[in-house]
Amino acid sequence: MAIEFMGYKPLENDYKFWLVVNPATWLIPTLIAIAALAILVHVVAFSLDGQGWSAPAPEAVEAAPAEAAPAEAAAS
């Protein structure tokens, strides 16, 4: 089955990408760059006022008392 899209034949030409981008060379630097970006995003997010480790603890909220069922209705 020959695939062709607008005169481009991917089965015949897609291998050329890997001649330029060698995964043996670029995989580890790419992963390091992505990890550095993730760390940077987290550092920025945690350094915002009121966020992260220095965020104030939420105040405790007491539970509302449950309404008691009317005893008169149960006795009748």
C-alpha positions, 0 to 999 in steps of 0.5 A: 500500500503506497501512501502519498500526500500532496506528492510526499511519500512518507515511507520513502522520505521519513528516514531522513529525519533520523539522519539529522536528529540522531537519538543516540546524541540528542535523547539525553540532552533533550531529557535534561532540558525538559527536567530543567524546565520542569524544575524551573516551573516548580521553583517559580510556582513555589516562590509565589506569595501564598503558594508552596511551602510558605503558604499559610495553613488553612484555618480549621472549620468546625462542622455544623451541628446536625439537626436533631430529628423531632422526637414528637414525630417519632413518638406518635 
